[in-house]
Amino acid sequence: MSTTSKIKNTSERMTGKVKEVVGSAVGNRDLKLEGQVDQMSANLKQAGEKVKDAFRV
């Protein structure tokens, strides 16, 4: 996995976590759900990168 992809995925996951926490704290359900979606998206991208790495041997 390239370092750039890993940094982008981690950044997206952290942004999603912040949105989820802030949304939960202020009672904004849409922001909380958006944060959860961002986290899931980042996790899927990370998994895809790992699969590509496995076949890159």
C-alpha distance matrix in Angstrom:
0.0 3.7 6.4 8.4 6.9 6.8 10.3 11.5 11.0 12.6 15.2 16.1 16.5 18.7 20.6 21.3 22.5 24.8 26.2 26.9 28.7 30.6 31.6 32.8 34.7 36.5 37.0 35.1 33.9 32.1 30.0 29.2 28.1 26.1 24.1 23.6 22.4 19.9 18.5 18.3 16.6 13.8 13.6 13.6 10.8 8.6 10.1 9.5 5.8 6.5 9.2 7.8 5.9 9.4 11.3 9.7 11.7
3.7 0.0 3.8 5.4 5.4 6.4 8.7 10.1 10.8 12.4 14.3 15.6 16.7 18.4 20.1 21.3 22.8 24.5 26.0 27.1 28.9 30.4 31.6 33.1 34.8 36.4 37.2 35.1 34.3 32.3 30.0 29.5 28.7 26.3 24.4 24.4 23.1 20.2 19.3 19.7 17.6 14.6 15.3 15.5 12.2 10.6 12.9 12.0 8.3 10.0 12.6 10.6 9.2 12.9 14.2 12.0 14.1
6.4 3.8 0.0 3.8 5.5 5.1 6.1 8.6 9.9 10.5 12.1 14.2 15.3 16.3 18.1 19.9 21.0 22.4 24.2 25.6 26.9 28.4 29.9 31.4 32.8 34.5 35.6 33.7 33.2 31.4 28.7 28.3 28.0 25.5 23.3 23.6 22.8 19.6 18.6 19.7 17.9 14.5 15.4 16.5 13.4 11.4 14.3 14.3 10.8 12.2 15.3 13.9 12.3 15.8 17.5 15.5 17.2
8.4 5.4 3.8 0.0 3.8 5.4 5.2 6.2 8.6 9.9 10.5 12.3 14.2 15.3 16.4 18.3 20.0 21.1 22.5 24.2 25.8 26.9 28.3 30.1 31.5 32.8 33.9 31.8 31.4 29.3 26.7 26.7 26.3 23.5 21.6 22.3 21.2 17.8 17.5 18.7 16.4 13.3 15.1 15.9 12.5 11.5 14.8 14.3 11.3 13.6 16.4 14.8 14.1 17.7 19.1 17.1 19.5
6.9 5.4 5.5 3.8 0.0 3.8 5.4 5.1 6.1 8.5 9.7 10.5 12.1 14.1 15.2 16.4 18.3 19.9 21.0 22.4 24.3 25.7 26.6 28.4 30.1 31.5 32.2 30.0 29.2 27.1 24.8 24.6 23.8 21.1 19.4 19.7 18.3 15.2 14.8 15.5 13.1 10.1 11.7 12.2 8.7 8.0 11.3 10.7 7.9 10.7 13.3 12.0 12.0 15.4 16.8 15.5 18.2
6.8 6.4 5.1 5.4 3.8 0.0 3.8 5.5 5.2 6.1 8.5 9.9 10.5 12.2 14.1 15.3 16.5 18.3 19.9 21.0 22.6 24.3 25.5 26.9 28.5 30.3 31.1 29.2 28.5 26.8 24.3 23.6 23.1 20.9 18.6 18.7 17.9 14.9 13.6 14.6 13.1 9.6 10.5 12.0 9.2 7.1 10.5 11.2 8.5 10.0 13.4 13.0 12.2 15.2 17.4 16.4 18.4
10.3 8.7 6.1 5.2 5.4 3.8 0.0 3.8 5.5 5.1 6.0 8.5 9.8 10.4 12.0 14.1 15.2 16.4 18.2 19.8 21.0 22.3 23.9 25.6 26.8 28.4 29.6 27.8 27.5 25.8 22.9 22.6 22.6 20.1 17.6 18.5 18.0 14.5 13.7 15.6 14.1 10.5 12.3 14.2 11.5 10.1 13.8 14.5 12.0 13.8 17.1 16.6 15.9 19.0 21.1 19.9 21.9
11.5 10.1 8.6 6.2 5.1 5.5 3.8 0.0 3.8 5.5 5.1 6.1 8.6 9.9 10.4 12.2 14.2 15.3 16.4 18.2 20.0 21.0 22.2 24.2 25.6 26.9 27.8 25.6 25.2 23.2 20.5 20.5 20.2 17.4 15.4 16.5 15.5 11.9 11.9 13.6 11.5 8.4 11.1 12.5 9.7 9.5 13.3 13.4 11.7 14.2 17.0 16.4 16.6 19.7 21.4 20.5 23.0
11.0 10.8 9.9 8.6 6.1 5.2 5.5 3.8 0.0 3.8 5.4 5.1 6.1 8.6 9.8 10.5 12.3 14.3 15.3 16.4 18.4 20.0 20.8 22.4 24.3 25.8 26.4 24.3 23.5 21.7 19.2 18.7 18.1 15.7 13.6 13.8 12.9 9.7 8.9 10.3 8.6 5.0 7.3 9.1 6.9 6.3 10.1 10.9 9.9 12.0 14.7 14.9 15.2 17.9 19.9 19.6 22.1
12.6 12.4 10.5 9.9 8.5 6.1 5.1 5.5 3.8 0.0 3.8 5.4 5.0 6.1 8.5 9.8 10.5 12.3 14.2 15.2 16.5 18.3 19.7 21.0 22.5 24.3 25.3 23.7 23.1 21.8 19.0 18.1 18.2 16.2 13.3 13.8 13.9 10.7 9.1 11.4 10.8 7.1 8.6 11.5 10.0 8.5 12.0 13.7 12.5 13.8 17.0 17.5 17.2 19.7 22.2 21.8 23.8
15.2 14.3 12.1 10.5 9.7 8.5 6.0 5.1 5.4 3.8 0.0 3.8 5.4 5.1 6.1 8.5 9.8 10.6 12.3 14.1 15.4 16.4 18.1 19.9 21.0 22.5 23.7 21.9 21.9 20.3 17.2 17.0 17.4 14.9 12.2 13.7 13.8 10.1 9.7 12.6 11.6 8.5 11.1 13.7 12.0 11.5 15.1 16.3 15.1 17.0 20.0 20.1 20.1 22.9 25.1 24.5 26.7
16.1 15.6 14.2 12.3 10.5 9.9 8.5 6.1 5.1 5.4 3.8 0.0 3.8 5.5 5.1 6.1 8.6 9.9 10.5 12.2 14.3 15.3 16.2 18.2 19.9 21.1 21.8 19.6 19.2 17.3 14.6 14.4 14.3 11.6 9.4 10.7 10.2 6.5 6.8 9.6 8.2 5.9 9.1 11.3 10.1 10.6 13.9 14.9 14.6 16.7 19.2 19.6 20.3 22.8 24.7 24.6 27.1
16.5 16.7 15.3 14.2 12.1 10.5 9.8 8.6 6.1 5.0 5.4 3.8 0.0 3.8 5.5 5.1 6.3 8.8 9.9 10.5 12.4 14.3 15.2 16.4 18.3 20.1 20.6 18.9 18.2 17.0 14.3 13.2 13.2 11.4 8.4 8.8 9.4 6.3 4.5 7.7 8.0 5.4 7.3 10.4 10.3 9.9 12.8 14.7 14.7 16.1 18.7 19.8 20.2 22.2 24.6 24.8 27.1
18.7 18.4 16.3 15.3 14.1 12.2 10.4 9.9 8.6 6.1 5.1 5.5 3.8 0.0 3.8 5.3 5.0 6.3 8.6 9.8 10.6 12.3 14.0 15.3 16.4 18.4 19.5 18.2 18.2 17.3 14.1 13.1 14.2 12.5 9.1 10.5 11.8 8.8 7.5 11.1 11.6 9.2 10.9 14.2 13.9 13.2 16.2 18.3 17.8 19.0 21.9 22.9 22.9 25.1 27.7 27.6 29.7
20.6 20.1 18.1 16.4 15.2 14.1 12.0 10.4 9.8 8.5 6.1 5.1 5.5 3.8 0.0 3.8 5.4 5.1 6.2 8.6 10.0 10.6 12.0 14.1 15.3 16.5 17.7 15.9 16.1 14.8 11.4 11.4 12.5 10.1 7.2 9.8 10.7 7.5 7.9 11.6 11.5 9.9 12.5 15.2 14.7 15.0 18.1 19.5 19.4 21.2 23.8 24.5 24.9 27.3 29.5 29.4 31.8
21.3 21.3 19.9 18.3 16.4 15.3 14.1 12.2 10.5 9.8 8.5 6.1 5.1 5.3 3.8 0.0 3.8 5.4 5.1 6.1 8.7 9.9 10.3 12.1 14.1 15.4 15.9 14.0 13.5 12.2 9.3 8.5 9.1 7.2 3.8 6.0 7.3 4.8 5.1 8.6 9.3 8.7 10.8 13.4 13.8 14.4 16.8 18.5 19.1 20.6 22.9 24.0 24.9 26.8 29.0 29.4 31.8
22.5 22.8 21.0 20.0 18.3 16.5 15.2 14.2 12.3 10.5 9.8 8.6 6.3 5.0 5.4 3.8 0.0 3.8 5.4 5.0 6.2 8.6 9.8 10.5 12.2 14.3 15.0 14.0 13.7 13.5 10.5 8.7 10.2 9.6 5.8 7.0 9.7 8.1 6.7 10.3 11.9 10.9 12.0 15.2 16.0 15.7 18.0 20.3 20.7 21.7 24.2 25.7 26.1 27.8 30.4 30.8 32.9
24.8 24.5 22.4 21.1 19.9 18.3 16.4 15.3 14.3 12.3 10.6 9.9 8.8 6.3 5.1 5.4 3.8 0.0 3.8 5.4 5.2 6.0 8.3 9.8 10.4 12.2 13.7 12.8 13.5 13.3 9.7 8.9 11.4 10.4 7.1 9.7 12.1 10.2 9.9 13.6 14.7 13.6 15.4 18.4 18.7 18.7 21.3 23.3 23.5 24.7 27.3 28.5 28.9 30.9 33.4 33.5 35.7
26.2 26.0 24.2 22.5 21.0 19.9 18.2 16.4 15.3 14.2 12.3 10.5 9.9 8.6 6.2 5.1 5.4 3.8 0.0 3.8 5.5 5.2 5.8 8.3 9.8 10.5 11.5 9.7 10.3 9.7 6.0 5.9 8.4 7.1 4.7 8.0 10.0 8.8 9.7 12.9 13.8 13.7 15.7 18.2 18.8 19.4 21.8 23.5 24.2 25.7 27.9 29.1 29.9 31.9 34.1 34.5 36.9
26.9 27.1 25.6 24.2 22.4 21.0 19.8 18.2 16.4 15.2 14.1 12.2 10.5 9.8 8.6 6.1 5.0 5.4 3.8 0.0 3.8 5.6 5.1 6.0 8.5 10.1 10.2 9.1 8.8 9.2 6.4 4.0 6.7 7.2 4.5 6.2 9.3 9.3 9.1 11.8 13.8 14.0 15.2 17.7 19.0 19.5 21.3 23.4 24.4 25.5 27.6 29.2 30.1 31.6 34.0 34.7 37.0
28.7 28.9 26.9 25.8 24.3 22.6 21.0 20.0 18.4 16.5 15.4 14.3 12.4 10.6 10.0 8.7 6.2 5.2 5.5 3.8 0.0 3.8 5.5 5.1 6.1 8.7 9.7 9.9 10.5 11.8 8.9 6.8 10.2 10.9 8.1 9.7 13.0 12.6 12.0 15.0 17.0 16.7 17.7 20.6 21.8 21.8 23.8 26.2 26.8 27.7 30.1 31.7 32.2 33.8 36.4 37.0 39.0
30.6 30.4 28.4 26.9 25.7 24.3 22.3 21.0 20.0 18.3 16.4 15.3 14.3 12.3 10.6 9.9 8.6 6.0 5.2 5.6 3.8 0.0 3.8 5.4 5.0 6.2 8.2 8.0 9.9 10.8 7.6 7.2 10.9 11.0 9.1 11.6 14.4 13.8 14.1 17.2 18.7 18.6 20.1 22.8 23.6 24.0 26.3 28.3 28.9 30.1 32.5 33.8 34.4 36.3 38.7 39.1 41.3
31.6 31.6 29.9 28.3 26.6 25.5 23.9 22.2 20.8 19.7 18.1 16.2 15.2 14.0 12.0 10.3 9.8 8.3 5.8 5.1 5.5 3.8 0.0 3.8 5.5 5.4 5.7 4.6 6.1 7.3 4.8 4.4 8.1 8.8 8.1 10.3 12.8 13.1 13.9 16.4 17.9 18.6 20.1 22.3 23.5 24.3 26.2 28.1 29.1 30.5 32.4 33.9 34.9 36.6 38.8 39.5 41.9
32.8 33.1 31.4 30.1 28.4 26.9 25.6 24.2 22.4 21.0 19.9 18.2 16.4 15.3 14.1 12.1 10.5 9.8 8.3 6.0 5.1 5.4 3.8 0.0 3.8 5.6 5.1 6.2 6.9 9.5 8.0 5.8 9.3 11.2 10.0 11.0 14.2 15.0 14.9 17.1 19.4 19.9 20.8 23.2 24.8 25.3 26.9 29.1 30.3 31.2 33.2 35.0 35.8 37.2 39.6 40.5 42.7
34.7 34.8 32.8 31.5 30.1 28.5 26.8 25.6 24.3 22.5 21.0 19.9 18.3 16.4 15.3 14.1 12.2 10.4 9.8 8.5 6.1 5.0 5.5 3.8 0.0 3.8 5.6 7.8 9.8 12.2 10.3 9.1 12.8 14.1 12.7 14.3 17.4 17.7 17.6 20.2 22.3 22.4 23.5 26.1 27.5 27.7 29.6 31.9 32.7 33.6 35.9 37.6 38.2 39.7 42.2 42.9 45.0
36.5 36.4 34.5 32.8 31.5 30.3 28.4 26.9 25.8 24.3 22.5 21.1 20.1 18.4 16.5 15.4 14.3 12.2 10.5 10.1 8.7 6.2 5.4 5.6 3.8 0.0 3.8 5.6 8.8 10.9 9.4 9.5 13.0 14.0 13.5 15.5 18.1 18.5 19.2 21.7 23.3 23.9 25.3 27.6 28.8 29.5 31.5 33.4 34.4 35.6 37.7 39.2 40.1 41.8 44.1 44.7 47.0
37.0 37.2 35.6 33.9 32.2 31.1 29.6 27.8 26.4 25.3 23.7 21.8 20.6 19.5 17.7 15.9 15.0 13.7 11.5 10.2 9.7 8.2 5.7 5.1 5.6 3.8 0.0 3.8 6.0 9.0 8.8 8.3 11.2 13.1 13.2 14.6 17.0 18.2 18.9 20.8 22.7 23.8 24.9 27.0 28.5 29.4 31.0 33.0 34.3 35.5 37.2 39.0 40.1 41.5 43.7 44.6 47.0
35.1 35.1 33.7 31.8 30.0 29.2 27.8 25.6 24.3 23.7 21.9 19.6 18.9 18.2 15.9 14.0 14.0 12.8 9.7 9.1 9.9 8.0 4.6 6.2 7.8 5.6 3.8 0.0 3.8 5.6 5.5 6.4 8.8 10.1 11.0 12.7 14.6 15.7 17.1 18.9 20.3 21.6 23.1 24.9 26.2 27.5 29.2 30.8 32.2 33.7 35.3 36.8 38.1 39.7 41.7 42.6 45.1
33.9 34.3 33.2 31.4 29.2 28.5 27.5 25.2 23.5 23.1 21.9 19.2 18.2 18.2 16.1 13.5 13.7 13.5 10.3 8.8 10.5 9.9 6.1 6.9 9.8 8.8 6.0 3.8 0.0 3.8 5.5 5.1 6.2 8.6 9.9 10.7 12.3 14.3 15.5 16.7 18.3 20.1 21.3 22.7 24.5 25.9 27.1 28.7 30.5 31.9 33.2 34.9 36.4 37.7 39.6 40.8 43.3
32.1 32.3 31.4 29.3 27.1 26.8 25.8 23.2 21.7 21.8 20.3 17.3 17.0 17.3 14.8 12.2 13.5 13.3 9.7 9.2 11.8 10.8 7.3 9.5 12.2 10.9 9.0 5.6 3.8 0.0 3.8 5.4 5.2 6.1 8.6 9.9 10.5 12.2 14.3 15.3 16.3 18.4 20.0 21.0 22.5 24.3 25.7 26.9 28.6 30.4 31.6 33.0 34.7 36.2 37.9 38.9 41.7
30.0 30.0 28.7 26.7 24.8 24.3 22.9 20.5 19.2 19.0 17.2 14.6 14.3 14.1 11.4 9.3 10.5 9.7 6.0 6.4 8.9 7.6 4.8 8.0 10.3 9.4 8.8 5.5 5.5 3.8 0.0 3.8 5.5 5.0 6.2 8.7 9.8 10.5 12.4 14.3 15.2 16.5 18.5 20.0 21.1 22.6 24.4 25.7 27.1 28.8 30.4 31.7 33.1 34.9 36.7 37.4 40.1
29.2 29.5 28.3 26.7 24.6 23.6 22.6 20.5 18.7 18.1 17.0 14.4 13.2 13.1 11.4 8.5 8.7 8.9 5.9 4.0 6.8 7.2 4.4 5.8 9.1 9.5 8.3 6.4 5.1 5.4 3.8 0.0 3.8 5.5 5.2 6.4 8.8 10.0 10.8 12.6 14.4 15.6 16.8 18.7 20.3 21.4 22.9 24.7 26.1 27.4 29.1 30.7 32.0 33.4 35.5 36.5 38.9
28.1 28.7 28.0 26.3 23.8 23.1 22.6 20.2 18.1 18.2 17.4 14.3 13.2 14.2 12.5 9.1 10.2 11.4 8.4 6.7 10.2 10.9 8.1 9.3 12.8 13.0 11.2 8.8 6.2 5.2 5.5 3.8 0.0 3.8 5.3 5.0 6.2 8.6 9.9 10.6 12.2 14.3 15.3 16.5 18.4 19.9 21.1 22.6 24.5 25.9 27.1 28.7 30.4 31.7 33.5 34.7 37.3
26.1 26.3 25.5 23.5 21.1 20.9 20.1 17.4 15.7 16.2 14.9 11.6 11.4 12.5 10.1 7.2 9.6 10.4 7.1 7.2 10.9 11.0 8.8 11.2 14.1 14.0 13.1 10.1 8.6 6.1 5.0 5.5 3.8 0.0 3.8 5.4 5.1 6.2 8.7 9.9 10.5 12.3 14.3 15.4 16.5 18.4 20.0 21.1 22.7 24.5 25.8 27.1 28.7 30.4 32.1 33.0 35.7
24.1 24.4 23.3 21.6 19.4 18.6 17.6 15.4 13.6 13.3 12.2 9.4 8.4 9.1 7.2 3.8 5.8 7.1 4.7 4.5 8.1 9.1 8.1 10.0 12.7 13.5 13.2 11.0 9.9 8.6 6.2 5.2 5.3 3.8 0.0 3.8 5.4 5.1 6.3 8.7 9.9 10.7 12.4 14.4 15.4 16.6 18.5 20.1 21.3 22.8 24.6 26.0 27.2 28.9 30.9 31.6 34.2
23.6 24.4 23.6 22.3 19.7 18.7 18.5 16.5 13.8 13.8 13.7 10.7 8.8 10.5 9.8 6.0 7.0 9.7 8.0 6.2 9.7 11.6 10.3 11.0 14.3 15.5 14.6 12.7 10.7 9.9 8.7 6.4 5.0 5.4 3.8 0.0 3.8 5.4 5.1 6.3 8.6 10.0 10.6 12.4 14.3 15.4 16.6 18.5 20.1 21.2 22.7 24.6 25.9 27.2 29.2 30.4 32.8
22.4 23.1 22.8 21.2 18.3 17.9 18.0 15.5 12.9 13.9 13.8 10.2 9.4 11.8 10.7 7.3 9.7 12.1 10.0 9.3 13.0 14.4 12.8 14.2 17.4 18.1 17.0 14.6 12.3 10.5 9.8 8.8 6.2 5.1 5.4 3.8 0.0 3.8 5.4 5.1 6.1 8.6 9.8 10.5 12.3 14.2 15.3 16.5 18.4 20.0 21.1 22.6 24.4 25.8 27.4 28.6 31.3
19.9 20.2 19.6 17.8 15.2 14.9 14.5 11.9 9.7 10.7 10.1 6.5 6.3 8.8 7.5 4.8 8.1 10.2 8.8 9.3 12.6 13.8 13.1 15.0 17.7 18.5 18.2 15.7 14.3 12.2 10.5 10.0 8.6 6.2 5.1 5.4 3.8 0.0 3.8 5.5 5.1 6.2 8.6 10.0 10.6 12.3 14.3 15.4 16.6 18.5 20.1 21.2 22.7 24.5 26.3 27.0 29.7
18.5 19.3 18.6 17.5 14.8 13.6 13.7 11.9 8.9 9.1 9.7 6.8 4.5 7.5 7.9 5.1 6.7 9.9 9.7 9.1 12.0 14.1 13.9 14.9 17.6 19.2 18.9 17.1 15.5 14.3 12.4 10.8 9.9 8.7 6.3 5.1 5.4 3.8 0.0 3.8 5.4 5.2 6.2 8.7 10.0 10.5 12.3 14.3 15.4 16.6 18.5 20.1 21.2 22.7 24.9 25.7 28.1
18.3 19.7 19.7 18.7 15.5 14.6 15.6 13.6 10.3 11.4 12.6 9.6 7.7 11.1 11.6 8.6 10.3 13.6 12.9 11.8 15.0 17.2 16.4 17.1 20.2 21.7 20.8 18.9 16.7 15.3 14.3 12.6 10.6 9.9 8.7 6.3 5.1 5.5 3.8 0.0 3.8 5.4 5.1 6.2 8.6 9.8 10.5 12.3 14.3 15.3 16.6 18.5 20.0 21.1 23.0 24.4 26.8
16.6 17.6 17.9 16.4 13.1 13.1 14.1 11.5 8.6 10.8 11.6 8.2 8.0 11.6 11.5 9.3 11.9 14.7 13.8 13.8 17.0 18.7 17.9 19.4 22.3 23.3 22.7 20.3 18.3 16.3 15.2 14.4 12.2 10.5 9.9 8.6 6.1 5.1 5.4 3.8 0.0 3.8 5.4 5.2 6.2 8.6 9.9 10.6 12.4 14.4 15.4 16.6 18.5 20.1 21.6 22.6 25.4
13.8 14.6 14.5 13.3 10.1 9.6 10.5 8.4 5.0 7.1 8.5 5.9 5.4 9.2 9.9 8.7 10.9 13.6 13.7 14.0 16.7 18.6 18.6 19.9 22.4 23.9 23.8 21.6 20.1 18.4 16.5 15.6 14.3 12.3 10.7 10.0 8.6 6.2 5.2 5.4 3.8 0.0 3.8 5.5 5.1 6.1 8.6 9.8 10.6 12.4 14.4 15.4 16.6 18.5 20.4 21.0 23.6
13.6 15.3 15.4 15.1 11.7 10.5 12.3 11.1 7.3 8.6 11.1 9.1 7.3 10.9 12.5 10.8 12.0 15.4 15.7 15.2 17.7 20.1 20.1 20.8 23.5 25.3 24.9 23.1 21.3 20.0 18.5 16.8 15.3 14.3 12.4 10.6 9.8 8.6 6.2 5.1 5.4 3.8 0.0 3.8 5.4 5.0 6.2 8.6 9.9 10.6 12.4 14.3 15.3 16.6 18.9 19.9 22.2
13.6 15.5 16.5 15.9 12.2 12.0 14.2 12.5 9.1 11.5 13.7 11.3 10.4 14.2 15.2 13.4 15.2 18.4 18.2 17.7 20.6 22.8 22.3 23.2 26.1 27.6 27.0 24.9 22.7 21.0 20.0 18.7 16.5 15.4 14.4 12.4 10.5 10.0 8.7 6.2 5.2 5.5 3.8 0.0 3.8 5.4 5.0 6.2 8.7 9.9 10.6 12.4 14.2 15.3 17.0 18.4 21.0
10.8 12.2 13.4 12.5 8.7 9.2 11.5 9.7 6.9 10.0 12.0 10.1 10.3 13.9 14.7 13.8 16.0 18.7 18.8 19.0 21.8 23.6 23.5 24.8 27.5 28.8 28.5 26.2 24.5 22.5 21.1 20.3 18.4 16.5 15.4 14.3 12.3 10.6 10.0 8.6 6.2 5.1 5.4 3.8 0.0 3.8 5.4 5.0 6.3 8.7 9.9 10.6 12.4 14.3 15.7 16.4 19.3
8.6 10.6 11.4 11.5 8.0 7.1 10.1 9.5 6.3 8.5 11.5 10.6 9.9 13.2 15.0 14.4 15.7 18.7 19.4 19.5 21.8 24.0 24.3 25.3 27.7 29.5 29.4 27.5 25.9 24.3 22.6 21.4 19.9 18.4 16.6 15.4 14.2 12.3 10.5 9.8 8.6 6.1 5.0 5.4 3.8 0.0 3.8 5.4 5.1 6.4 8.8 10.0 10.6 12.5 14.7 15.3 17.6
10.1 12.9 14.3 14.8 11.3 10.5 13.8 13.3 10.1 12.0 15.1 13.9 12.8 16.2 18.1 16.8 18.0 21.3 21.8 21.3 23.8 26.3 26.2 26.9 29.6 31.5 31.0 29.2 27.1 25.7 24.4 22.9 21.1 20.0 18.5 16.6 15.3 14.3 12.3 10.5 9.9 8.6 6.2 5.0 5.4 3.8 0.0 3.8 5.4 5.1 6.3 8.7 9.8 10.6 12.8 14.2 16.4
9.5 12.0 14.3 14.3 10.7 11.2 14.5 13.4 10.9 13.7 16.3 14.9 14.7 18.3 19.5 18.5 20.3 23.3 23.5 23.4 26.2 28.3 28.1 29.1 31.9 33.4 33.0 30.8 28.7 26.9 25.7 24.7 22.6 21.1 20.1 18.5 16.5 15.4 14.3 12.3 10.6 9.8 8.6 6.2 5.0 5.4 3.8 0.0 3.8 5.4 5.1 6.3 8.6 9.9 11.0 12.3 15.2
5.8 8.3 10.8 11.3 7.9 8.5 12.0 11.7 9.9 12.5 15.1 14.6 14.7 17.8 19.4 19.1 20.7 23.5 24.2 24.4 26.8 28.9 29.1 30.3 32.7 34.4 34.3 32.2 30.5 28.6 27.1 26.1 24.5 22.7 21.3 20.1 18.4 16.6 15.4 14.3 12.4 10.6 9.9 8.7 6.3 5.1 5.4 3.8 0.0 3.8 5.4 5.1 6.2 8.7 10.1 10.4 13.2
6.5 10.0 12.2 13.6 10.7 10.0 13.8 14.2 12.0 13.8 17.0 16.7 16.1 19.0 21.2 20.6 21.7 24.7 25.7 25.5 27.7 30.1 30.5 31.2 33.6 35.6 35.5 33.7 31.9 30.4 28.8 27.4 25.9 24.5 22.8 21.2 20.0 18.5 16.6 15.3 14.4 12.4 10.6 9.9 8.7 6.4 5.1 5.4 3.8 0.0 3.8 5.4 5.0 6.2 8.9 9.7 11.6
9.2 12.6 15.3 16.4 13.3 13.4 17.1 17.0 14.7 17.0 20.0 19.2 18.7 21.9 23.8 22.9 24.2 27.3 27.9 27.6 30.1 32.5 32.4 33.2 35.9 37.7 37.2 35.3 33.2 31.6 30.4 29.1 27.1 25.8 24.6 22.7 21.1 20.1 18.5 16.6 15.4 14.4 12.4 10.6 9.9 8.8 6.3 5.1 5.4 3.8 0.0 3.8 5.3 5.0 6.6 8.7 10.8
7.8 10.6 13.9 14.8 12.0 13.0 16.6 16.4 14.9 17.5 20.1 19.6 19.8 22.9 24.5 24.0 25.7 28.5 29.1 29.2 31.7 33.8 33.9 35.0 37.6 39.2 39.0 36.8 34.9 33.0 31.7 30.7 28.7 27.1 26.0 24.6 22.6 21.2 20.1 18.5 16.6 15.4 14.3 12.4 10.6 10.0 8.7 6.3 5.1 5.4 3.8 0.0 3.8 5.4 5.4 6.1 9.3
5.9 9.2 12.3 14.1 12.0 12.2 15.9 16.6 15.2 17.2 20.1 20.3 20.2 22.9 24.9 24.9 26.1 28.9 29.9 30.1 32.2 34.4 34.9 35.8 38.2 40.1 40.1 38.1 36.4 34.7 33.1 32.0 30.4 28.7 27.2 25.9 24.4 22.7 21.2 20.0 18.5 16.6 15.3 14.2 12.4 10.6 9.8 8.6 6.2 5.0 5.3 3.8 0.0 3.8 5.4 4.9 7.0
9.4 12.9 15.8 17.7 15.4 15.2 19.0 19.7 17.9 19.7 22.9 22.8 22.2 25.1 27.3 26.8 27.8 30.9 31.9 31.6 33.8 36.3 36.6 37.2 39.7 41.8 41.5 39.7 37.7 36.2 34.9 33.4 31.7 30.4 28.9 27.2 25.8 24.5 22.7 21.1 20.1 18.5 16.6 15.3 14.3 12.5 10.6 9.9 8.7 6.2 5.0 5.4 3.8 0.0 3.8 5.5 6.2
11.3 14.2 17.5 19.1 16.8 17.4 21.1 21.4 19.9 22.2 25.1 24.7 24.6 27.7 29.5 29.0 30.4 33.4 34.1 34.0 36.4 38.7 38.8 39.6 42.2 44.1 43.7 41.7 39.6 37.9 36.7 35.5 33.5 32.1 30.9 29.2 27.4 26.3 24.9 23.0 21.6 20.4 18.9 17.0 15.7 14.7 12.8 11.0 10.1 8.9 6.6 5.4 5.4 3.8 0.0 3.8 5.5
9.7 12.0 15.5 17.1 15.5 16.4 19.9 20.5 19.6 21.8 24.5 24.6 24.8 27.6 29.4 29.4 30.8 33.5 34.5 34.7 37.0 39.1 39.5 40.5 42.9 44.7 44.6 42.6 40.8 38.9 37.4 36.5 34.7 33.0 31.6 30.4 28.6 27.0 25.7 24.4 22.6 21.0 19.9 18.4 16.4 15.3 14.2 12.3 10.4 9.7 8.7 6.1 4.9 5.5 3.8 0.0 3.8
11.7 14.1 17.2 19.5 18.2 18.4 21.9 23.0 22.1 23.8 26.7 27.1 27.1 29.7 31.8 31.8 32.9 35.7 36.9 37.0 39.0 41.3 41.9 42.7 45.0 47.0 47.0 45.1 43.3 41.7 40.1 38.9 37.3 35.7 34.2 32.8 31.3 29.7 28.1 26.8 25.4 23.6 22.2 21.0 19.3 17.6 16.4 15.2 13.2 11.6 10.8 9.3 7.0 6.2 5.5 3.8 0.0
